[in-house]
């Protein structure tokens, strides 16, 4: 992590990693973060009631560990964002393997995008056959960015690979869903973004992630069911047509 007085002191970055019983993958992830050309000022692992050796992995890596008992990725992630207190809040998963220049690119992207901005990028799957990894990257993630992006009118963020400014979280913190266990937090954040907030999709901000969602039809089906449940939750709070209308009105009032 960055030390006081270094050249990154003016902008501070926290990396938040929600994790539940993922100690082996988390250990690899933290090693990748330790090798960043632009070090994180703070790394927070939010331990979602793990029963493995997650605590020991965090202690060995010298990162902050917060224990969060209620099961659910949304509440776990929000807990980490709340605790960060930095200028930029980056979010990855325990199976993410950020390249050495990842945080530097995040900082540069957000530095060009303004105070109410987020940045996200695609994923490259590992741990399965070339065909499965290609299908995951092209169909699963490609479909997510295209279909959900069309629905929202802007790119969604990908939970294993995104970051936001502290100003964005200051606005979202009070409204994000925290108490629904089977809810995709990245979809929730994406849907709750207001018209004055922008998402930059950086195709070069790539993130290797595990292909374990495709280990079985049951694993993939669980994620798709969660996606459907997340949309039902969001649509119940704000109809998508009303959301798009609000964005159109704002855009007309604030031409760029």
C-alpha positions as CSV (number, residue, x, y, z in Angstrom):
1,X,0.0,0.0,0.0
2,X,1.0,3.6,-0.5
3,X,3.1,5.3,2.2
4,X,2.6,8.9,3.3
5,X,4.5,11.4,1.2
6,X,4.6,9.4,-2.0
7,X,3.5,10.8,-5.3
8,X,0.0,9.4,-5.1
9,X,-0.9,11.1,-1.8
10,X,-3.1,13.8,-3.4
11,X,-5.6,11.2,-4.8
12,X,-6.4,8.3,-2.5
13,X,-7.8,5.0,-3.7
14,X,-9.4,2.2,-1.7
15,X,-10.0,-1.3,-3.2
16,X,-13.0,-3.1,-1.8
17,X,-13.2,-6.8,-2.0
18,X,-16.3,-8.6,-0.7
19,X,-15.4,-12.2,0.0
20,X,-17.1,-15.3,1.4
21,X,-15.1,-18.6,1.8
22,X,-12.8,-17.6,-1.1
23,X,-9.4,-17.6,0.8
24,X,-7.3,-19.3,-1.9
25,X,-8.5,-17.0,-4.6
26,X,-8.3,-14.0,-2.3
27,X,-4.7,-14.7,-1.6
28,X,-3.9,-14.6,-5.3
29,X,-6.0,-11.4,-5.7
30,X,-4.1,-9.6,-2.9
31,X,-0.8,-10.6,-4.5
32,X,-1.9,-9.0,-7.7
33,X,-2.9,-5.8,-5.8
34,X,0.5,-5.8,-4.1
35,X,2.2,-5.6,-7.5
36,X,0.3,-2.6,-8.8
37,X,2.4,0.2,-10.4
38,X,0.1,2.6,-8.7
39,X,-0.4,1.2,-5.2
40,X,-3.7,1.3,-3.4
41,X,-3.8,3.6,-0.4
42,X,-6.2,1.2,1.3
43,X,-7.4,-2.4,0.7
44,X,-10.5,-3.5,2.5
45,X,-11.6,-7.1,2.5
46,X,-15.2,-7.4,3.7
47,X,-15.4,-10.9,5.1
48,X,-19.0,-12.1,4.6
49,X,-19.1,-14.6,7.5
50,X,-16.4,-16.9,6.0
51,X,-15.6,-20.2,7.7
52,X,-12.3,-20.7,6.0
53,X,-8.9,-19.0,6.6
54,X,-9.9,-15.7,5.1
55,X,-8.8,-13.9,8.3
56,X,-5.3,-15.4,8.1
57,X,-4.9,-14.4,4.4
58,X,-5.8,-10.8,5.2
59,X,-3.5,-10.7,8.2
60,X,-0.6,-12.1,6.1
61,X,-1.2,-9.5,3.3
62,X,-1.5,-6.7,5.8
63,X,-4.9,-5.5,4.5
64,X,-7.9,-4.3,6.5
65,X,-10.5,-7.0,7.1
66,X,-14.1,-6.1,8.1
67,X,-16.3,-8.9,9.3
68,X,-19.9,-8.6,7.9
69,X,-22.3,-11.2,9.1
70,X,-25.5,-10.8,7.1
71,X,-25.1,-13.0,4.0
72,X,-25.4,-11.1,0.7
73,X,-23.1,-9.4,-1.8
74,X,-25.0,-6.1,-1.8
75,X,-24.7,-5.4,1.9
76,X,-21.2,-6.7,2.0
77,X,-20.0,-4.4,-0.8
78,X,-21.8,-1.4,0.7
79,X,-20.1,-2.0,4.1
80,X,-16.7,-1.7,2.4
81,X,-17.6,1.4,0.5
82,X,-18.8,3.0,3.7
83,X,-15.6,2.3,5.4
84,X,-13.2,3.5,2.7
85,X,-13.1,7.3,3.1
86,X,-10.9,7.8,0.0
87,X,-11.3,9.9,-3.1
88,X,-11.8,6.8,-5.4
89,X,-13.5,3.5,-4.4
90,X,-12.6,0.6,-6.6
91,X,-14.5,-2.7,-6.5
92,X,-13.3,-6.2,-7.5
93,X,-14.0,-9.7,-6.4
94,X,-11.9,-12.3,-4.6
95,X,-11.3,-14.1,-7.9
96,X,-10.2,-10.9,-9.8
97,X,-6.6,-10.7,-10.9
98,X,-5.9,-7.1,-11.7
99,X,-3.0,-6.4,-14.1
100,X,-0.1,-4.2,-12.7
101,X,-1.4,-1.1,-14.4
102,X,-5.1,-1.5,-13.4
103,X,-5.3,1.0,-10.6
104,X,-3.2,3.5,-12.5
105,X,-5.7,3.3,-15.4
106,X,-8.6,3.6,-13.1
107,X,-7.2,6.8,-11.6
108,X,-6.4,8.2,-15.0
109,X,-9.9,7.4,-16.4
110,X,-11.7,9.0,-13.4
111,X,-9.4,12.0,-13.4
112,X,-10.6,12.8,-16.9
113,X,-14.3,12.0,-16.3
114,X,-15.3,14.4,-13.5
115,X,-16.5,14.2,-9.9
116,X,-19.7,12.2,-10.5
117,X,-18.3,9.4,-12.6
118,X,-17.6,5.7,-12.6
119,X,-15.4,3.6,-14.8
120,X,-15.8,-0.1,-15.7
121,X,-14.3,-2.6,-18.1
122,X,-14.7,-6.1,-19.5
123,X,-13.6,-9.4,-18.0
124,X,-11.4,-12.2,-19.3
125,X,-12.3,-15.6,-17.9
126,X,-9.7,-18.1,-16.7
127,X,-9.9,-21.6,-15.3
128,X,-12.0,-23.3,-18.1
129,X,-11.6,-24.4,-21.7
130,X,-10.9,-21.7,-24.4
131,X,-14.4,-22.2,-25.7
132,X,-16.1,-21.7,-22.4
133,X,-13.9,-18.6,-21.6
134,X,-14.7,-17.2,-25.1
135,X,-18.5,-17.8,-24.6
136,X,-18.3,-16.2,-21.2
137,X,-16.5,-13.1,-22.4
138,X,-18.6,-12.7,-25.6
139,X,-22.1,-14.0,-24.8
140,X,-22.4,-13.7,-21.0
141,X,-20.5,-10.5,-20.3
142,X,-21.0,-9.1,-23.8
143,X,-24.7,-9.6,-23.5
144,X,-24.7,-8.0,-20.1
145,X,-23.0,-4.8,-21.3
146,X,-25.1,-4.6,-24.5
147,X,-28.6,-5.6,-23.2
148,X,-28.4,-3.9,-19.8
149,X,-26.7,-0.9,-21.4
150,X,-29.6,-0.6,-23.8
151,X,-32.1,-0.8,-21.0
152,X,-30.3,1.8,-18.9
153,X,-29.2,4.2,-21.6
154,X,-25.6,4.0,-20.4
155,X,-23.1,1.2,-19.6
156,X,-23.7,-0.8,-16.5
157,X,-20.8,-1.5,-14.2
158,X,-19.3,-4.9,-13.9
159,X,-18.9,-5.9,-10.2
160,X,-15.5,-7.6,-10.7
161,X,-14.0,-4.5,-12.3
162,X,-15.2,-1.0,-11.6
163,X,-14.5,2.1,-9.6
164,X,-16.4,5.3,-8.6
165,X,-15.6,8.7,-7.1
166,X,-16.4,9.4,-3.5
167,X,-19.0,11.9,-4.7
168,X,-20.9,9.2,-6.4
169,X,-20.9,7.0,-3.3
170,X,-22.0,9.9,-1.1
171,X,-25.1,10.1,-3.2
172,X,-25.7,6.3,-3.5
173,X,-24.9,5.2,0.0
174,X,-28.4,6.1,1.4
175,X,-30.3,4.4,-1.4
176,X,-28.4,1.2,-2.4
177,X,-30.0,-2.1,-1.4
178,X,-28.3,-3.7,1.6
179,X,-30.8,-6.2,3.0
180,X,-31.7,-8.4,0.0
181,X,-29.3,-11.5,0.0
182,X,-29.9,-12.6,-3.6
183,X,-29.3,-9.3,-5.4
184,X,-26.5,-8.3,-7.8
185,X,-24.9,-5.2,-6.3
186,X,-23.4,-4.0,-9.6
187,X,-26.9,-4.1,-11.2
188,X,-28.3,-2.2,-8.2
189,X,-25.6,0.5,-8.4
190,X,-26.0,0.8,-12.2
191,X,-29.8,1.2,-11.9
192,X,-29.6,3.8,-9.1
193,X,-27.3,6.1,-11.0
194,X,-28.8,9.5,-11.5
195,X,-28.8,11.4,-14.8
196,X,-25.9,13.7,-13.8
197,X,-23.7,10.6,-13.1
198,X,-21.6,9.2,-16.0
199,X,-20.2,5.7,-16.6
200,X,-17.1,5.4,-18.7
201,X,-16.7,2.0,-20.4
202,X,-12.9,1.5,-20.9
203,X,-12.4,-1.6,-23.2
204,X,-8.7,-1.6,-22.2
205,X,-9.5,-1.8,-18.5
206,X,-9.6,-5.6,-18.6
207,X,-9.9,-7.9,-15.6
208,X,-9.2,-11.7,-15.5
209,X,-11.9,-13.4,-13.5
210,X,-12.7,-17.0,-12.7
211,X,-14.9,-19.0,-15.0
212,X,-16.6,-20.7,-12.1
213,X,-20.0,-19.3,-13.0
214,X,-19.9,-21.8,-15.9
215,X,-18.9,-24.8,-13.8
216,X,-22.5,-26.2,-14.0
217,X,-25.9,-25.2,-15.3
218,X,-27.0,-24.8,-11.7
219,X,-24.2,-22.3,-11.0
220,X,-25.1,-20.3,-14.1
221,X,-28.8,-20.6,-13.5
222,X,-28.4,-19.2,-9.9
223,X,-26.8,-16.0,-11.3
224,X,-29.4,-15.6,-14.0
225,X,-32.2,-16.0,-11.3
226,X,-30.4,-13.4,-9.2
227,X,-30.3,-11.0,-12.2
228,X,-34.0,-11.4,-12.8
229,X,-34.7,-10.9,-9.1
230,X,-32.6,-7.8,-9.1
231,X,-34.5,-6.3,-12.1
232,X,-37.8,-7.0,-10.4
233,X,-36.5,-5.2,-7.3
234,X,-35.3,-2.2,-9.3
235,X,-38.4,-2.0,-11.5
236,X,-40.6,-2.1,-8.4
237,X,-38.9,1.0,-7.1
238,X,-38.6,2.9,-10.3
239,X,-40.1,1.8,-13.6
240,X,-37.5,1.6,-16.4
241,X,-39.6,3.9,-18.7
242,X,-39.8,6.5,-16.0
243,X,-36.1,6.2,-15.4
244,X,-35.3,6.7,-19.1
245,X,-37.7,9.7,-19.2
246,X,-36.0,11.3,-16.2
247,X,-32.6,10.9,-18.0
248,X,-34.0,12.4,-21.2
249,X,-35.4,15.4,-19.4
250,X,-32.1,16.0,-17.6
251,X,-30.1,15.7,-20.9
252,X,-32.4,18.3,-22.6
253,X,-31.9,20.7,-19.7
254,X,-28.1,20.1,-19.6
255,X,-26.9,19.9,-23.2
256,X,-23.2,19.0,-23.6
